[in-house]
Structures are given as structure tokens and as C-alpha cells.
Amino acid sequence: MHYSDELIEEIREKNDIVEVVSGYVKLQKKGSRYWGLCPFHNEKSPSFSVNGDLQVYHCFGCGAGGNLYTFVMNYENYSFPEAVKMLADRAGVQLPEQEDSREQRMQENKRSRLLAVNKEAAKFFYYQLRTPHGETGYQYLKKRELTDETMQRFGLGYAGKNGAVLVNYLRSKGFADEEIQEAGLANHSEKYGMVSQFWNRVMYPIQDINNRVIGFGGRVMGDGEPKYLNSPETPIFDKRRNLYGLNYARRARSSNIILCEGYMDVIAMHQAGFTQAVASLGTAFTSEQALLLKRYTDNVLLAYDSDGAGVKAALRGIGILREAGLAGKVINMQPYKDPDEFMKALGREAFEERIRQAENSFFFEIRILEGQFNMADPEEKTKFHREIAKKLCAFSEEVERDNYLTAVAEKYFIGAENLRKLVIGYAAGTGLARPAERPKSGVRPKNNPEENAKQAQRMLVTWIVNEPAVYGKIRRYISARDFTEELYRKVAERLFQELEQGSLRPAGIISMFENEEEQREAAALFSARLPGVENGPERDKAFRDILLAVKKNSYEYHVSRMGTDVDALSRAIEGKKALEELAKAHISLD
């Protein structure tokens, strides 16, 4: 759905970013800004800043930033049209009728219908569990020590012993057989017609992070096969990109997320107060799920089954988490098989202690690896040490590799230098790791000129946005062409245009960019850290130094391109003249 720029701005202006963000993050006013713990990464000290005057936010810790739309899209995992609709509803703004193409309308309508049929099926299963027909399922869940409150929270239900009942119910609600089948709720057979594959099962509705039912898992009552049956892939259900319980876990405000294997593990954990627990959906943990977790945490605790299959799954999961840049630890479930059994036997406090004792994922891998060798045999022991060296080569950062090398050497009584030689030898033979480039002297390298130039441009934009009046004092010396980064130049063009017209809407400038990374970078332009100087000559000098740095970099930039850019010569000449004038000028900010 395409909305006009005017409507998007109207909706944004009628929703104060401080009020909206306060619904998700506890904010405290300090100076002209509001500060809180960033909802996009875990932190102990607030580095998340919301600027009510500019209607933008920026995290100085992880770099997240943008305007009101960006925040809602990232926090709620909404598309842009969904964010617009939510904020329009909040502000009481009437959206126009859709003008999408016929194909787009059909596609959106299909998704809406599939979500609707799943929602209706969830209501049906929920009701069935609480009738005499669902007594079998209800008693099963009670035997698993679930409270009625927990059953209600997760929308647990029951599919009766006749697979045709669900189909007839959904038909009575106006859904066509094609919709029921495409939602993965039934199949057509020559013998029985349209019947659901979900029968005689306790039903676990699967919700996306926006609490919409997108599929189901069903646990058979008795000894039937398969024990667990999940919805097939549909246009709204992608098993690889969703996690059971994440709709609750993402709001748990915990320093970690606990990754389990099954639905009952998650439910038992939540009932015990560990509301940060999630599980994969009947498939092995995937890289897509790891990236989904990375939105909400940097630390994942694996609470997999303690049997052989669980250990194998944990080893695989550790590799996937590491590739996604997530720190993983492993919770020891023994002597129990899984979190559900552990919680029933030992309870919350014991599990909290296991969380505190969670094993570093690398040491978990080494410990499991050790079990594959006879450590009493010198040859086997040497092979084990070689395997350790091989795993150490997986660390690309020398400091991290060295830290683990020292720790492993101490833990397994290996000479650190001997282990280092094994690592170097293996790395040299495979190219898996390069020796670190050490400085030839103790002199620290100078700052990167390119980064210094970008920093000066960021600070100049921030200063102008915070004090629009300074633009009138420098407009003769500066132009958007002086911003040598393409994104910075686009921001400056819009910014200066608005200042010329007597208006300033930084949050609207962010909306110019569709790419999330560009929106973050644009938001950072309005939130650079400025020199901490008071009013007076020192402040004037700090501003003048920033302005001179931007202008000097611009001049050098255009000079360097005179051989390839026909306009660069004239820009360089103009820049030199302006630079000379600026060097002589006195600019007072008071």
C-alpha cells in the first residue's frame, strides 16, 4: 500500500515519539533528551536516547536509530504499511482505501484470510479442550502439571477424534475448502473428502511475534504416530523464520533468551517464570532463527535434552549461533532429560543456579570432543590436542583466540606454548588463520583521516539541527556539496532546503531512506556527540574547527577528483576561495 508523503508526515506529527516509545521502554528525562535501556540490545547502563524536539531516537551502544516509524517497525517487526496503520489508528487518522494493484490486493487478502482461518481454528481447539469432548487432552495437560492460567496464556486446545468436525466448523464460518487446505488445516482424500489431519491431539497454536496464529503443533493422545504433528509450510508459516514463544520472550526484559527443543519445555519454563524461553518449530535450529534471536539478545542459553540427540543438536546450534555473532552457553539438565522434567523435579531456584553455571559453548564442545578419545593413550591424547588446535583456528580475532588458548591449556594441562605451536602449524597448513600483524613500535597509529572527516560532518549536522540559527551564520561558507559521504550529502540537501523555507523536520528526513541501515546512519547524524564546552570563545572555536574540517575535507576531495570529474575543478576553486574566507572569518554563536 502506497501512502502520500503528506499523510505519512501527518500521522508521524500526531504521534509523539516519546509517548510511543514510553509504551515499550522506561524513559527518564535528562537534559533535553529522554534515556532508557535499549530495547534492541542488552545493556545495564542506559545508552538509548529519544529526542522529543527532533522526534528521533538513537542508541549510542548498538547504533540503532531512526524516527517513529523505524522504531515501531523494528520493535514490532512490522512492515512499513503495518506501522503506518498502527500509528494512524493510535492518532485517529483515517487511512484512504487501498489503491494497490489487483494482484497486490489479492495477495494481501489471501494472507488476511489465512490468518483469519487459523485464528478461528485456534478458537475451535481452545473451546474443545474445555468441553467433555476434550477431557482426554485436558487431563493430559493437568498431568503435565500445567495450570489453567498457563493453558489459557498459550491458547492450548484439543482436536477431537473426528477430523471432519473442524472442517465443518470452519465452513460454517464462511471459509472455503481451498482456504482451509491452504492454511494447512486439512487435506482432501477420495475416501473421506476434506478432513483435518489434526485429530485426537492436544493442540499448540504457533504465533508470530505479533501474536497472530500462523500454524499449529499437535501432540497425539496415546501411542499414535507421529507423536508430534506440525502444520505444513504455508504463505504465512515459515518454520525456519519463526520460534515458538518468541512473541512473549521478546518482552521478557531478560539478559538472555533460553532456547529449548519442544513446546512443553517452553510452556513449563514460562510457567516457572522463565518467560525468555523459546523453541524451534519441529525442525532443527536454523540460521534464520539465529538472526531472529539476534534482534532481541546477544546471549543465548541452550536448554536442549541431555541425551545423545540433544547433545548433537546443541553442538550444531552452537555453530549456528557463533556464525550469527551470538554468544552461546549450555545449561546442564542432568540428571533429567529436559527443562520440563527438571522444573518438575527441582524447581525454579535450582534452574536459576544452572543458568548461573551454564557452560561456555566452546568448553562444552571440547568436553564432548574429549569423550571421543582415550586419554590414557598418548597417541589418542595427541589427536585430541590437535583437534583442540583445529577448533581454536575458528577464532578469527587474535585476542579471543589467545584467551581461549590460555584457558584451554590450563584446563587440560597442556603447555600453552606447545598448544600455540599446534595452532600455528594447523593454521599455516590450512590457511584458516593468519598471524597477527604487530606494530613495530609502541607508537599508536594516528586516527583514520577518512573517519575524522566523517565525524566532523556528523557533528556539523548535529550542531545545525540542535541550533538551527547557526545555519544563517554559515550558509555563505557551506553547501550540501561539502558533505563528501553520499548519504550525508542527501541529508544536508534536505536539511538546508527546509532551513531555507523556515521549517525543520529531522524525523521526516529519515523517511527519505528505505534501507534500514541508511535510516540508522541518518538518525546518527542528528545524535553525534558534540564537544562539551560552555558558551563563549571556547564554544565558538569548537564550532569553527568543525566547520573548517568539513570545508577543508571538501576542498581536498574535489581536488583529488579533478582528473575524472569535469565539475571538480570549478568546485575545487570555489572551495579554496570559501576556505580562505572562512579561515579569516569570526563566527559567534551567541
HELIX and SHEET records of a PDB file:
HELIX    1   1 ASP A    5  GLU A   13  1                                   9    
HELIX    2   2 ILE A   17  SER A   22  1                                   6    
HELIX    3   3 LEU A   68  GLU A   76  1                                   9    
HELIX    4   4 PHE A   80  ALA A   91  1                                  12    
HELIX    5   5 ARG A  102  LEU A  129  1                                  28    
HELIX    6   6 PRO A  132  GLY A  134  5                                   3    
HELIX    7   7 GLU A  135  LYS A  143  1                                   9    
HELIX    8   8 ASP A  148  ARG A  153  1                                   6    
HELIX    9   9 GLY A  163  SER A  172  1                                  10    
HELIX   10  10 ASP A  177  GLU A  182  1                                   6    
HELIX   11  11 LYS A  239  ARG A  241  5                                   3    
HELIX   12  12 LEU A  246  ALA A  249  1                                   4    
HELIX   13  13 TYR A  263  GLN A  271  1                                   9    
HELIX   14  14 SER A  287  LYS A  294  1                                   8    
HELIX   15  15 GLY A  308  GLU A  323  1                                  16    
HELIX   16  16 PRO A  339  ARG A  356  1                                  18    
HELIX   17  17 SER A  361  GLU A  370  1                                  10    
HELIX   18  18 PRO A  378  LEU A  392  1                                  15    
HELIX   19  19 GLU A  398  LYS A  411  1                                  14    
HELIX   20  20 ALA A  416  THR A  430  1                                  15    
HELIX   21  21 PRO A  449  ASN A  466  1                                  18    
HELIX   22  22 ALA A  469  ILE A  474  1                                   6    
HELIX   23  23 ALA A  480  ASP A  482  5                                   3    
HELIX   24  24 GLU A  486  GLU A  500  1                                  15    
HELIX   25  25 PRO A  506  ILE A  510  1                                   5    
HELIX   26  26 GLU A  516  LEU A  525  1                                  10    
HELIX   27  27 PRO A  537  SER A  560  1                                  24    
HELIX   28  28 ALA A  568  LYS A  584  1                                  17    
SHEET    1   A 5 GLN A  28  LYS A  30  0                                        
SHEET    2   A 5 ARG A  33  GLY A  36 -1                                        
SHEET    3   A 5 PHE A  48  ASN A  51 -1                                        
SHEET    4   A 5 VAL A  56  CYS A  59 -1                                        
SHEET    5   A 5 GLY A  65  GLY A  66 -1                                        
SHEET    1   B 4 GLY A 157  ALA A 159  0                                        
SHEET    2   B 4 ARG A 201  GLN A 207 -1                                        
SHEET    3   B 4 VAL A 213  VAL A 220 -1                                        
SHEET    4   B 4 TYR A 228  ASN A 230 -1                                        
SHEET    1   C 2 ASN A 187  SER A 189  0                                        
SHEET    2   C 2 GLY A 193  VAL A 195 -1                                        
SHEET    1   D 5 ALA A 277  ALA A 279  0                                        
SHEET    2   D 5 ILE A 257  CYS A 260  1                                        
SHEET    3   D 5 ASN A 299  LEU A 302  1                                        
SHEET    4   D 5 ALA A 327  VAL A 330  1                                        
SHEET    5   D 5 GLU A 359  ASN A 360 -1                                        
END                                                                             
